[in-house]
Amino acid sequence: MTYVLLFLANIVAGTINALAGGGGLITFPLLMLTVAPVTADATSAVALFFAYPAAVWRTRSQLDGVFRHGWLWLLLVPCVLGGVVGAVLLSSTGNRNFIEFVPWLVLIATIIIVLRPILVRGDESGSVHPSITMALWPVAIAGIFLVALYGGYFGAGIGILMIGALSFISKGDIRHVVALKNFLALCMRGMAVLVLVLQGNVNWKYGAPMAIGGLIGGYIGGTISHRANRTLVRSIVIAIGFAASAYFFWKLYGPAVSHIGVEQAKSELRDDTGPASQPPTR
């Protein structure tokens, strides 16, 4: 029954990831019920990775002309490097201090998307393309690297953060931004997953059936994203972003009121050393 639940949950998560991001908010908490946090994080990353190739394939028409431009490499290289470094950090340490910044990062990224029509005026049609000056590219590269670093280390909500970052860097229909996000996330998470697999952090007993579900979900999400109008896609992205930030705020501070206190809740999130057979109490 557990395998079926995780399989179905990952179809939903893969669909959400392909459409906007935030699928890890479904898979990671579920896996935390059965395995230790680091293993849950790594297994969730592997399970959701297979949603990206399907999503990229379904949204390939939104990326017409992108691969011919050199600016793509200015985004791709820091994405890949950040993913690798983040995965290495996850494999080498169990400390989860960074989790305290997650709800703020996701909230800020979502607000950026809400304000996107004001921040980025003019081109809301056609293919995605840069909208910043050459002087700002070092800042953009550093920002993408930090987002990818987070994506390799933790990953839940990475799609929202990446869309927020790309909204600052590029012009174009939100559907094109989502398509570019899917491609960059495919490369970034692919390298991160490779590191996690080589480090032996993945529980394949759960990861294998979930990966199949993620592949199905990615195809569904790519199809929906490809056909949906830009207002609908943007609205879904914003809704998932606020839901994601609310979820992490609750995980950090909610239990302080209803269950065990703020410090114990934070300690529980940081505790990556517990055996898989004794999952944290939620």
C-alpha positions in Angstrom: 0.0 0.0 0.0 2.9 2.3 0.8 4.4 1.8 -2.7 1.1 2.6 -4.4 0.6 5.7 -2.3 4.1 7.0 -3.1 3.6 6.1 -6.8 0.3 8.1 -7.0 1.7 10.9 -5.0 4.7 11.2 -7.3 2.4 11.4 -10.4 0.8 14.5 -8.7 4.2 15.8 -7.7 5.7 15.3 -11.1 2.7 17.2 -12.7 3.2 20.1 -10.3 6.9 20.2 -10.8 6.6 20.3 -14.6 3.9 23.0 -14.4 5.4 25.3 -11.8 7.6 23.6 -9.2 6.9 22.6 -5.7 6.4 18.8 -6.2 9.0 18.1 -3.5 6.6 19.5 -1.0 4.5 16.3 -1.5 7.2 13.7 -1.8 9.7 14.8 0.8 7.2 14.9 3.8 5.8 11.5 2.8 9.2 9.9 2.6 10.1 11.5 5.9 7.5 9.1 7.4 9.5 6.1 6.4 13.2 7.1 6.0 15.7 9.5 7.6 15.7 13.1 6.3 18.8 13.0 4.1 17.6 9.7 2.5 14.2 11.2 2.0 15.7 14.3 0.4 17.9 12.2 -2.0 15.1 9.8 -2.8 12.7 12.6 -3.5 15.3 14.2 -5.8 15.7 10.9 -7.8 11.9 10.3 -7.9 11.1 13.7 -9.3 14.1 14.0 -11.6 12.4 11.8 -14.2 9.5 14.3 -14.5 11.8 16.8 -16.1 12.8 15.0 -19.3 9.1 14.4 -20.0 8.2 18.0 -19.3 11.1 19.4 -21.4 10.0 17.2 -24.3 6.4 18.3 -24.0 7.4 22.0 -23.8 10.2 21.9 -26.4 8.2 24.2 -28.7 8.4 27.0 -26.0 12.2 26.8 -26.3 12.5 27.5 -30.0 15.7 29.4 -30.7 17.0 29.3 -27.1 19.7 26.8 -27.7 21.3 28.9 -30.4 22.2 31.7 -28.0 25.3 32.0 -25.9 23.4 33.5 -23.0 22.0 30.1 -22.2 25.4 28.9 -21.2 25.7 31.8 -18.7 22.7 30.3 -17.0 23.4 26.6 -17.6 27.0 26.5 -16.2 26.2 28.0 -12.8 23.0 25.8 -12.6 25.1 22.6 -13.1 27.9 23.7 -10.7 25.4 24.8 -8.1 23.6 21.5 -8.3 26.8 19.5 -7.9 28.0 21.6 -4.9 24.6 21.4 -3.2 24.5 17.6 -3.6 28.0 17.2 -2.2 27.1 19.3 0.8 24.0 17.2 1.4 26.0 14.0 1.2 28.8 15.3 3.5 26.7 16.9 6.3 23.4 16.3 8.0 23.1 19.9 9.3 19.9 21.5 8.0 20.4 25.1 9.2 19.5 26.2 5.7 16.0 24.9 6.1 15.2 28.0 8.2 15.7 30.2 5.1 13.6 28.1 2.8 10.1 29.7 3.5 11.5 33.2 3.1 13.2 32.3 -0.2 10.1 30.7 -1.6 7.9 33.6 -0.4 10.3 36.2 -2.0 10.4 34.3 -5.3 6.6 34.1 -5.3 6.2 37.8 -4.7 8.6 38.4 -7.6 6.3 36.4 -9.8 3.3 38.4 -8.6 5.1 41.7 -9.4 6.5 40.4 -12.7 4.1 42.4 -14.9 5.4 45.6 -13.1 9.1 44.5 -12.9 9.2 43.3 -16.5 7.2 45.4 -18.9 6.6 45.1 -22.6 7.3 41.6 -24.0 4.8 39.1 -22.8 4.8 37.1 -26.0 7.3 35.3 -28.2 10.3 33.3 -27.0 12.1 33.9 -23.8 15.2 36.2 -24.0 17.4 38.2 -21.6 16.2 41.6 -20.4 19.2 42.8 -18.3 22.3 44.8 -19.2 25.7 43.2 -19.5 26.7 44.9 -16.2 24.1 42.9 -14.3 25.0 39.5 -15.7 27.5 38.7 -12.9 24.8 39.3 -10.4 22.4 37.2 -12.4 24.9 34.3 -12.6 25.6 34.5 -8.9 21.9 34.4 -8.2 21.3 31.4 -10.4 24.2 29.6 -8.8 22.8 30.2 -5.3 19.3 29.0 -6.4 21.0 25.9 -7.9 23.0 25.4 -4.8 19.8 25.2 -2.8 18.3 22.9 -5.5 21.1 20.5 -5.2 21.1 20.6 -1.4 17.4 20.5 -0.6 15.3 21.1 -3.7 11.7 21.4 -2.5 10.3 24.6 -4.0 13.2 24.9 -6.4 10.9 25.5 -9.4 9.3 28.5 -7.7 12.7 29.9 -6.8 14.1 29.4 -10.3 11.0 30.9 -12.0 11.4 33.9 -9.7 15.1 34.3 -10.6 14.4 33.9 -14.3 11.6 36.5 -14.1 14.3 39.0 -13.2 16.6 38.0 -15.9 14.4 37.3 -18.9 11.4 38.6 -20.8 8.8 36.5 -22.4 5.5 34.7 -21.8 5.4 32.9 -18.4 5.0 29.6 -20.3 8.4 30.2 -21.9 9.9 31.0 -18.6 8.4 27.7 -17.1 9.8 25.8 -20.1 13.3 27.3 -19.6 13.0 26.5 -15.9 12.3 22.9 -16.7 15.3 22.6 -18.9 17.7 24.2 -16.4 16.2 22.2 -13.6 16.7 19.0 -15.7 20.5 19.7 -16.0 20.9 20.9 -12.4 19.0 18.1 -10.8 20.5 15.6 -13.1 24.0 16.3 -11.8 22.8 16.5 -8.2 21.1 13.1 -8.6 24.2 11.6 -10.0 26.2 12.7 -6.9 23.5 11.4 -4.5 23.3 8.1 -6.3 27.1 7.7 -6.2 27.1 8.6 -2.5 24.6 5.9 -1.8 22.0 8.2 -0.3 19.0 6.9 -2.3 16.5 4.4 -1.0 15.7 2.5 -4.3 12.9 0.5 -2.7 10.8 3.6 -2.7 12.7 5.6 -5.4 12.2 3.2 -8.3 8.3 3.1 -8.3 8.2 6.8 -7.5 10.4 7.6 -10.5 7.9 5.9 -12.8 5.2 8.0 -11.3 7.3 11.1 -11.8 7.8 10.3 -15.4 4.1 10.0 -15.9 3.4 13.2 -14.0 6.1 15.1 -15.9 4.4 14.2 -19.2 1.0 15.3 -17.9 2.4 18.6 -16.5 4.2 19.3 -19.7 1.0 18.8 -21.7 -1.0 21.1 -19.4 1.7 23.8 -19.4 1.9 23.6 -23.2 -1.8 24.2 -23.7 -2.7 26.5 -20.8 -2.9 30.2 -21.3 -0.2 32.4 -19.6 -2.6 33.9 -17.0 -3.6 30.4 -15.8 0.0 29.2 -15.7 1.1 32.3 -13.8 -1.8 31.9 -11.3 -1.0 28.3 -10.7 2.7 29.2 -10.1 1.7 31.9 -7.6 -0.8 29.6 -5.8 1.8 26.9 -5.4 4.4 29.4 -4.3 2.3 30.8 -1.5 1.3 27.3 -0.5 4.9 26.2 -0.4 6.1 29.1 1.7 3.1 28.6 4.1 4.0 24.9 4.4 7.6 25.6 5.4 6.6 28.4 7.8 4.2 25.9 9.5 6.9 23.2 9.6 9.3 25.6 11.3 6.9 27.5 13.6 3.5 25.8 13.6 4.4 22.9 15.9 5.6 25.4 18.5 2.0 26.3 19.1 0.3 23.0 18.6 2.8 20.4 19.6 6.4 20.6 20.7 7.8 24.1 20.6 9.9 26.1 18.1 13.3 24.9 19.2 12.3 21.2 19.2 10.7 21.6 15.8 13.8 23.2 14.3 16.0 20.5 16.0 13.8 17.8 14.5 14.2 19.3 11.0 18.0 19.4 11.5 18.3 15.9 12.8 19.7 13.9 9.9 21.3 11.2 12.0 18.3 9.2 13.1 17.9 5.6 11.7 15.4 5.0 8.9 13.5 2.6 11.1 12.7 5.4 13.6 11.2 8.2 11.6 10.7 11.6 13.3 7.4 12.1 15.0 5.2 14.5 13.2 
